[in-house]
Amino acid sequence: MRGRRSIIISVVIVLIIGLAGIFLVSPEEESMKGMLIFSQVPADVTGMDYRTGGNWRYPPQARIVAVNPEKPAETLTVLTGEFYSARAPEISYDAKRLLFSGQRKKGEPWQIWEMGLGNLQARQVTSNLENCTDPVYLPDDRIVFSRLETDTSLGVNHTLYTSTLNGTEVKRITFHPHSNFASTVLQDGRILMISRQLYPSPGAVTLIVLRPDGTKAELFYKNREDDWPISRSWETDNGRVVFVESDKNYSSGGNIVSISQGRPLNSRKVLTSEFKENFRSVFPLPSGNFIVSYRQPGVDSYALLEFDPIEKRFGRLIYSDSDFHALEPVMVAERARPKKLPSIVNEQKTTGWLLCLNSDLSDLPTTGNVPSLTKSKKIQVFGLNEVWGEVPIEEDGSFYIEITADTPVRFRTVSENGQVVRGPSSWIWVRPNERRGCVGCHEARGLTAENQVPLAINKPPVSLLAPLSQHFVEGNP
């Protein structure tokens, strides 16, 4: 009897341990490591304007799928079957979660969603009246994404915001009259984004880098006026940045370009010059090869292939479907979490400061008939519609100003008789309590400051505040 009772007890214990194991291994903790996740866009979608982000940002009836790259035809799984359209997949650093942009029902705003790669259950992160897209994980368990703005003075544009993974504590971090999208986070903690000036007239598309709190925004990469980045950038294991760049014929894709983070403006390499400009996406692998979206000449849809950037040749065909473009590939794999950068932003403040070391240091020619050696005497500061004021320039070319935070400004230098010497500059902004510095005014990028104390720093900053009409309200200028 005792032996029988012992057997029963043992069986019960085994069952309890087994059930406990089942419940302790939560579906959310499982992953799809080694799987390839990408966006499928119907091949008959037309008008993919990479400059404005029209059907590129919000294509109809797109979906996110996963495949085993070793046997893709047998393993394709649709992850967003409950959505009318979805795209822009992003894998978490621990490879357990998927962030994406999705439109649950046709006509609804696109929102940011997160899905556990164990249970494939999606939950909504953002709740906005306007479309949200291109989400990326930040190292501090926040996200950054682009939100559509419809301000009448600028037309349609995209602005960067951050939030918690629950969609709370939403903070705007870009404040210039540009459209910003296709962000990525570099290992040094900075955000790298595609940016296109919209005001006072549409300009070239560049790559701009900034901190997650919106401080220290600056130009990272710019090529010719007709060559524009059209894909999200990725950082390789050897510290370079790769992306797809297109010329005027932007609707047919472009070439893969690589730049060095140390000298991004002077290290451009075209990795696919031997091929017709038919690349659309690129994703670097630990092996050094890339997974690329490429459209063969004469074929209507983009396929996924492996590409060797050293040997300049294609490897295996990973996935192809004549009914869909295969875009935005990402591999489900753990990756290093970027640095978490400290922030000096104090939202109780309303201004920030800018120090220029020498306003006559410039790579821009003088304007009109002004001689090239003309010395600047004043700096003009102006916003979207009005000149804020003029500030005298010190003998060494320096100036030090306090300006309204979170408001776009530009500068131009003026001679003693009031002639504009150089400018206007590109748009910049300062965050509340931010202290920014520059070597010169429109200076050659990559210059380092001379080891000297500028005269302007010995005086209090000159205060130039924006008129009320210039201030941003509810995220719009």
C-alpha positions as CSV (number, residue, x, y, z in Angstrom):
1,M,0.0,0.0,0.0
2,R,2.8,2.3,0.9
3,G,4.6,1.5,-2.3
4,R,1.5,2.2,-4.3
5,R,1.0,5.5,-2.5
6,S,4.7,6.5,-3.1
7,I,4.2,5.8,-6.9
8,I,1.1,8.0,-7.0
9,I,2.9,10.8,-5.1
10,S,5.9,10.5,-7.5
11,V,3.6,10.8,-10.6
12,V,1.9,13.8,-9.1
13,I,5.2,15.5,-8.4
14,V,6.4,14.8,-12.0
15,L,3.1,16.3,-13.4
16,I,3.4,19.3,-11.2
17,I,7.0,19.9,-12.3
18,G,6.1,19.4,-15.9
19,L,3.1,21.8,-15.7
20,A,5.3,24.3,-13.9
21,G,7.8,24.1,-16.7
22,I,5.1,24.8,-19.2
23,F,3.9,27.9,-17.4
24,L,7.4,29.2,-16.5
25,V,8.4,29.2,-20.2
26,S,6.2,32.1,-21.3
27,P,5.4,32.4,-25.0
28,E,6.8,35.9,-24.9
29,E,10.2,34.5,-23.9
30,E,10.4,32.3,-26.9
31,S,11.9,33.7,-30.1
32,M,12.3,33.1,-33.8
33,K,16.1,33.4,-33.8
34,G,17.7,32.8,-37.2
35,M,14.5,33.7,-39.1
36,L,14.4,36.4,-41.7
37,I,11.6,39.0,-41.4
38,F,10.7,41.4,-44.2
39,S,8.0,43.5,-45.8
40,Q,6.0,42.3,-48.8
41,V,4.4,45.0,-50.9
42,P,2.1,44.1,-53.8
43,A,4.1,44.2,-57.0
44,D,1.4,46.2,-58.8
45,V,1.8,49.1,-56.3
46,T,2.9,52.1,-58.3
47,G,4.0,55.7,-57.6
48,M,6.6,54.8,-54.9
49,D,7.9,58.3,-54.6
50,Y,11.0,58.0,-52.4
51,R,11.4,61.8,-52.0
52,T,8.0,62.5,-50.4
53,G,7.5,59.1,-48.9
54,G,4.1,58.6,-50.5
55,N,3.4,54.9,-51.3
56,W,6.8,54.1,-49.9
57,R,5.8,55.0,-46.4
58,Y,2.2,53.8,-46.5
59,P,1.7,51.2,-49.2
60,P,-1.7,49.5,-49.5
61,Q,-2.1,45.8,-48.5
62,A,1.5,45.3,-47.5
63,R,2.4,42.7,-44.9
64,I,5.2,41.5,-42.8
65,V,6.3,37.9,-43.2
66,A,9.0,35.6,-41.7
67,V,10.9,32.8,-43.4
68,N,13.7,30.3,-42.6
69,P,16.4,31.5,-45.0
70,E,17.6,27.9,-45.5
71,K,14.1,26.8,-46.8
72,P,12.1,29.9,-47.4
73,A,9.5,28.4,-49.8
74,E,8.4,25.9,-47.1
75,T,8.4,28.2,-44.1
76,L,6.8,31.5,-45.0
77,T,4.6,32.8,-42.2
78,V,2.5,35.9,-42.4
79,L,2.9,37.8,-39.1
80,T,0.4,40.6,-39.8
81,G,-2.5,38.8,-41.3
82,E,-5.0,40.7,-39.1
83,F,-3.8,44.1,-40.6
84,Y,-4.9,45.7,-43.8
85,S,-1.3,46.8,-44.3
86,A,2.0,46.7,-42.4
87,R,5.7,47.4,-42.9
88,A,8.9,48.7,-41.4
89,P,9.9,45.7,-39.2
90,E,12.5,46.3,-36.4
91,I,13.9,43.5,-34.1
92,S,14.5,44.2,-30.4
93,Y,18.0,43.9,-29.0
94,D,17.2,40.6,-27.3
95,A,15.6,39.2,-30.5
96,K,12.3,38.5,-28.7
97,R,10.1,41.3,-30.0
98,L,9.1,42.9,-33.3
99,L,8.3,46.6,-33.7
100,F,6.5,47.7,-36.9
101,S,4.1,50.2,-38.5
102,G,0.6,48.9,-39.2
103,Q,-2.8,49.9,-40.4
104,R,-5.4,47.6,-38.7
105,K,-8.2,48.6,-41.0
106,K,-8.3,50.4,-44.4
107,G,-8.6,54.1,-43.8
108,E,-7.4,54.1,-40.2
109,P,-4.2,56.0,-39.3
110,W,-1.1,53.9,-39.3
111,Q,0.2,53.3,-35.8
112,I,3.2,51.7,-34.1
113,W,2.7,48.2,-32.9
114,E,4.9,45.6,-31.0
115,M,4.6,41.9,-31.4
116,G,6.1,39.1,-29.2
117,L,8.0,36.7,-31.4
118,G,6.8,33.8,-29.2
119,N,3.1,34.3,-29.2
120,L,2.8,36.5,-32.3
121,Q,0.3,38.7,-30.5
122,A,0.4,42.4,-31.5
123,R,-0.3,45.3,-29.2
124,Q,-0.7,48.9,-30.1
125,V,1.9,51.4,-28.9
126,T,0.9,54.8,-30.4
127,S,-2.6,56.3,-30.6
128,N,-2.4,59.3,-32.9
129,L,-4.8,60.9,-35.4
130,E,-2.0,61.1,-37.9
131,N,0.1,58.3,-39.4
132,C,3.1,57.0,-37.6
133,T,5.9,55.0,-39.2
134,D,9.5,53.8,-39.2
135,P,9.8,52.8,-35.5
136,V,13.2,51.9,-33.9
137,Y,14.1,50.7,-30.5
138,L,16.2,53.1,-28.3
139,P,18.7,51.6,-25.8
140,D,16.7,52.9,-22.8
141,D,13.5,50.9,-23.6
142,R,12.0,53.8,-25.5
143,I,11.3,54.0,-29.2
144,V,11.7,56.7,-31.9
145,F,9.3,57.0,-34.8
146,S,8.2,59.4,-37.5
147,R,4.8,61.1,-37.3
148,L,3.0,62.7,-40.2
149,E,2.4,66.4,-39.7
150,T,-0.1,68.3,-41.9
151,D,0.8,71.9,-41.0
152,T,-0.4,74.2,-43.8
153,S,2.7,76.4,-44.0
154,L,4.9,73.4,-44.8
155,G,2.6,70.9,-46.4
156,V,2.9,67.3,-45.4
157,N,6.0,66.3,-43.6
158,H,7.3,63.8,-41.0
159,T,8.7,64.7,-37.6
160,L,10.6,62.5,-35.2
161,Y,9.1,61.6,-31.8
162,T,10.1,59.3,-29.0
163,S,7.9,57.5,-26.5
164,T,7.9,54.7,-24.0
165,L,7.0,51.2,-25.2
166,N,3.6,51.8,-23.7
167,G,3.1,54.9,-25.9
168,T,3.4,57.3,-23.0
169,E,5.7,60.3,-22.5
170,V,5.6,61.2,-26.1
171,K,8.3,63.8,-26.9
172,R,9.1,65.7,-30.1
173,I,12.8,65.7,-31.0
174,T,13.1,67.4,-34.4
175,F,12.1,71.1,-34.9
176,H,13.3,72.1,-38.4
177,P,11.0,72.5,-41.5
178,H,12.2,69.1,-42.9
179,S,10.6,65.7,-43.4
180,N,12.4,63.1,-41.4
181,F,12.1,59.3,-41.6
182,A,13.9,55.9,-41.9
183,S,15.7,56.3,-38.6
184,T,18.4,53.9,-37.2
185,V,20.3,53.9,-34.0
186,L,24.1,53.9,-34.1
187,Q,26.2,52.0,-31.5
188,D,27.3,55.4,-30.1
189,G,23.7,56.1,-29.2
190,R,22.9,58.7,-31.8
191,I,19.9,58.5,-34.2
192,L,20.7,58.6,-37.9
193,M,17.8,59.7,-40.1
194,I,16.9,60.6,-43.7
195,S,16.0,64.3,-43.8
196,R,14.6,66.5,-46.6
197,Q,14.3,70.3,-46.4
198,L,10.8,71.6,-47.3
199,Y,11.0,75.3,-46.5
200,P,11.5,77.8,-48.0
201,S,11.7,75.4,-50.9
202,P,12.2,71.6,-51.2
203,G,15.8,70.7,-51.0
204,A,18.1,67.8,-51.3
205,V,17.8,64.7,-49.2
206,T,20.6,64.2,-46.6
207,L,21.4,62.0,-43.6
208,I,21.3,63.9,-40.3
209,V,22.4,62.6,-36.9
210,L,21.2,63.7,-33.5
211,R,20.9,62.5,-29.9
212,P,17.7,60.8,-28.7
213,D,16.7,64.0,-26.8
214,G,16.9,66.0,-30.0
215,T,20.2,67.8,-29.1
216,K,23.3,68.2,-31.2
217,A,21.5,67.7,-34.6
218,E,24.0,68.0,-37.5
219,L,24.6,67.0,-41.0
220,F,26.1,63.5,-41.3
221,Y,26.1,62.8,-45.1
222,K,25.3,64.7,-48.3
223,N,26.3,63.9,-51.8
224,R,25.3,65.6,-55.0
225,E,21.9,67.4,-55.2
226,D,20.5,64.6,-57.4
227,D,21.8,61.6,-55.2
228,W,19.5,60.9,-52.3
229,P,19.4,58.2,-49.7
230,I,16.2,56.2,-50.2
231,S,16.5,53.4,-47.6
232,R,17.1,53.0,-43.9
233,S,20.8,53.0,-43.0
234,W,22.5,50.2,-41.2
235,E,25.8,50.1,-39.2
236,T,28.1,47.3,-40.1
237,D,30.4,45.4,-37.7
238,N,33.4,47.3,-38.9
239,G,31.8,50.7,-38.1
240,R,30.8,51.7,-41.6
241,V,27.2,52.8,-42.6
242,V,25.5,51.3,-45.6
243,F,22.3,52.4,-47.4
244,V,20.7,52.6,-50.8
245,E,21.2,55.9,-52.7
246,S,19.3,56.9,-55.9
247,D,19.8,59.4,-58.6
248,K,16.9,61.3,-60.4
249,N,15.4,58.0,-61.5
250,Y,14.4,57.3,-57.9
251,S,11.4,55.1,-58.7
252,S,13.6,52.3,-59.9
253,G,15.8,51.9,-56.9
254,G,19.5,52.8,-56.5
255,N,23.0,51.7,-55.6
256,I,24.4,50.5,-52.3
257,V,26.7,53.1,-50.7
258,S,29.1,52.8,-47.8
259,I,30.5,55.6,-45.7
260,S,32.9,55.8,-42.8
261,Q,31.6,57.1,-39.5
262,G,34.9,58.9,-38.9
263,R,34.6,60.9,-42.1
264,P,31.1,60.4,-43.5
265,L,31.2,63.4,-45.8
266,N,34.5,62.3,-47.4
267,S,34.5,58.5,-47.5
268,R,31.7,57.6,-49.9
269,K,32.1,54.3,-51.7
270,V,29.6,52.9,-54.2
271,L,29.6,49.1,-53.7
272,T,27.3,48.2,-56.6
273,S,28.5,50.4,-59.5
274,E,28.8,47.3,-61.8
275,F,25.1,46.7,-61.5
276,K,22.1,48.5,-62.8
277,E,20.6,50.8,-60.1
278,N,18.0,48.3,-59.0
279,F,18.6,47.9,-55.3
280,R,16.0,48.9,-52.8
281,S,17.0,47.7,-49.3
282,V,20.2,46.4,-47.7
283,F,20.8,44.6,-44.4
284,P,24.4,43.7,-43.2
285,L,25.2,40.2,-41.9
286,P,27.9,39.2,-39.4
287,S,29.7,37.4,-42.2
288,G,30.3,40.8,-44.0
289,N,27.8,39.9,-46.7
290,F,24.5,41.8,-47.2
291,I,20.9,40.7,-47.7
292,V,19.6,43.0,-50.4
293,S,16.3,43.7,-52.1
294,Y,17.2,43.7,-55.8
295,R,15.1,43.7,-59.0
296,Q,16.6,41.9,-61.9
297,P,16.4,43.8,-65.2
298,G,13.1,43.0,-66.9
299,V,11.5,41.7,-63.7
300,D,8.7,43.6,-62.0
301,S,9.3,42.6,-58.4
302,Y,12.2,43.0,-55.9
303,A,13.6,39.7,-54.6
304,L,15.9,39.0,-51.6
305,L,19.5,37.8,-52.4
306,E,22.7,37.5,-50.6
307,F,25.4,39.9,-51.9
308,D,29.2,39.9,-51.4
309,P,30.3,43.6,-51.3
310,I,34.0,42.6,-51.5
311,E,33.8,40.3,-54.5
312,K,30.9,42.4,-56.0
313,R,28.8,39.4,-56.8
314,F,25.4,37.9,-55.8
315,G,25.2,34.7,-53.8
316,R,22.1,32.6,-53.2
317,L,18.6,33.7,-54.0
318,I,16.8,33.8,-50.7
319,Y,13.2,34.7,-51.6
320,S,11.3,35.7,-54.7
321,D,7.6,36.1,-55.5
322,S,6.3,37.7,-58.7
323,D,3.3,39.0,-56.8
324,F,5.2,40.9,-54.2
325,H,8.2,43.2,-53.7
326,A,10.4,41.8,-50.9
327,L,11.7,44.8,-49.0
328,E,13.2,45.9,-45.6
329,P,14.8,42.5,-44.6
330,V,15.9,42.1,-40.9
331,M,17.4,39.0,-39.3
332,V,16.1,37.8,-35.9
333,A,19.3,37.8,-33.9
334,E,20.6,39.3,-30.7
335,R,22.6,42.5,-31.1
336,A,24.6,44.8,-28.9
337,R,22.5,47.5,-27.2
338,P,23.8,51.0,-28.1
339,K,25.2,53.5,-25.6
340,K,22.6,55.3,-23.5
341,L,23.5,59.0,-23.8
342,P,22.9,61.4,-21.0
343,S,20.6,64.4,-21.6
344,I,21.0,68.0,-20.6
345,V,17.5,69.0,-21.7
346,N,15.5,70.8,-19.0
347,E,12.0,71.3,-20.2
348,Q,11.4,73.9,-17.5
349,K,13.7,76.2,-19.5
350,T,12.6,78.0,-22.7
351,T,15.9,78.9,-24.3
352,G,19.3,77.5,-25.3
353,W,22.7,78.9,-26.2
354,L,24.9,78.9,-29.3
355,L,28.6,79.8,-29.5
356,C,30.3,80.3,-32.8
357,L,34.1,80.4,-32.8
358,N,34.7,82.2,-36.1
359,S,31.9,83.2,-38.4
360,D,34.3,83.9,-41.3
361,L,35.3,80.3,-41.4
362,S,33.1,79.0,-44.2
363,D,33.1,76.7,-47.2
364,L,30.4,78.8,-48.9
365,P,31.2,81.5,-51.5
366,T,30.3,85.1,-50.8
367,T,27.0,86.3,-52.2
368,G,26.6,88.7,-55.2
369,N,29.4,91.1,-55.8
370,V,30.8,90.9,-52.3
371,P,34.6,90.3,-52.4
372,S,35.7,86.9,-51.0
373,L,37.9,88.5,-48.3
374,T,35.1,90.7,-47.0
375,K,35.0,90.5,-43.2
376,S,31.7,89.9,-41.5
377,K,30.6,92.4,-38.8
378,K,27.2,91.1,-37.8
379,I,25.2,87.9,-37.8
380,Q,21.6,88.0,-38.7
381,V,19.3,85.5,-37.0
382,F,15.9,84.7,-38.6
383,G,13.2,82.1,-38.4
384,L,10.5,80.9,-40.7
385,N,9.0,84.3,-41.5
386,E,10.8,87.1,-39.7
387,V,14.3,88.4,-38.8
388,W,14.8,88.0,-35.1
389,G,17.7,90.5,-34.9
390,E,21.3,91.2,-35.5
391,V,24.3,90.5,-33.3
392,P,27.7,92.2,-33.5
393,I,30.6,89.8,-34.3
394,E,33.8,90.0,-32.2
395,E,37.2,90.8,-33.8
396,D,38.1,87.1,-33.9
397,G,34.8,86.3,-35.7
398,S,33.1,84.8,-32.6
399,F,29.6,85.4,-31.4
400,Y,27.5,84.0,-28.5
401,I,23.7,84.1,-28.4
402,E,20.7,82.9,-26.4
403,I,17.8,81.9,-28.6
404,T,14.3,80.4,-28.2
405,A,14.4,76.6,-27.8
406,D,12.6,74.1,-30.1
407,T,12.3,76.7,-32.8
408,P,14.1,76.6,-36.2
409,V,16.6,79.4,-37.0
410,R,19.0,80.2,-39.8
411,F,21.9,82.6,-40.0
412,R,23.6,84.9,-42.5
413,T,26.7,87.1,-42.1
414,V,26.5,90.8,-42.9
415,S,29.3,93.3,-43.7
416,E,29.9,96.7,-42.2
417,N,27.8,98.4,-44.8
418,G,24.9,95.9,-44.5
419,Q,25.7,93.6,-47.4
420,V,25.0,89.9,-46.9
421,V,28.4,88.2,-47.0
422,R,27.4,84.5,-46.7
423,G,24.2,82.6,-46.1
424,P,21.6,81.7,-45.3
425,S,22.8,78.7,-43.4
426,S,20.9,75.4,-43.0
427,W,18.2,75.2,-40.4
428,I,19.2,74.4,-36.8
429,W,17.5,74.4,-33.4
430,V,18.5,74.2,-29.7
431,R,16.6,72.2,-27.1
432,P,15.7,73.8,-23.7
433,N,19.0,74.3,-21.7
434,E,21.1,73.0,-24.6
435,R,24.5,74.6,-25.3
436,R,25.7,74.2,-28.8
437,G,29.0,75.2,-30.4
438,C,30.3,75.4,-33.9
439,V,33.7,76.1,-35.4
440,G,32.5,78.5,-38.1
441,C,29.4,79.8,-39.8
442,H,28.7,77.4,-42.7
443,E,32.2,76.0,-42.1
444,A,33.7,73.1,-43.9
445,R,32.5,69.9,-42.1
446,G,35.1,68.1,-40.2
447,L,37.0,71.1,-39.0
448,T,38.3,71.1,-35.4
449,A,38.5,74.2,-33.3
450,E,41.7,76.1,-32.7
451,N,43.0,75.9,-29.1
452,Q,42.0,79.5,-28.1
453,V,39.3,81.2,-26.0
454,P,36.9,83.1,-28.3
455,L,36.3,86.7,-27.3
456,A,32.5,86.3,-27.3
457,I,32.7,83.9,-24.4
458,N,34.0,86.7,-22.1
459,K,30.6,88.5,-22.4
460,P,27.1,87.5,-21.5
461,P,25.2,85.9,-24.5
462,V,23.1,88.2,-26.6
463,S,19.4,87.3,-26.2
464,L,17.4,86.9,-29.4
465,L,13.9,85.5,-28.8
466,A,11.5,84.4,-31.4
467,P,8.3,86.3,-32.0
468,L,5.3,84.4,-30.7
469,S,4.2,83.7,-34.2
470,Q,7.4,81.6,-34.7
471,H,6.8,79.3,-31.7
472,F,5.9,75.7,-32.2
473,V,2.4,74.7,-30.9
474,E,1.3,71.1,-30.5
475,G,4.2,69.8,-32.5
476,N,3.7,72.0,-35.5
477,P,5.5,75.2,-36.5
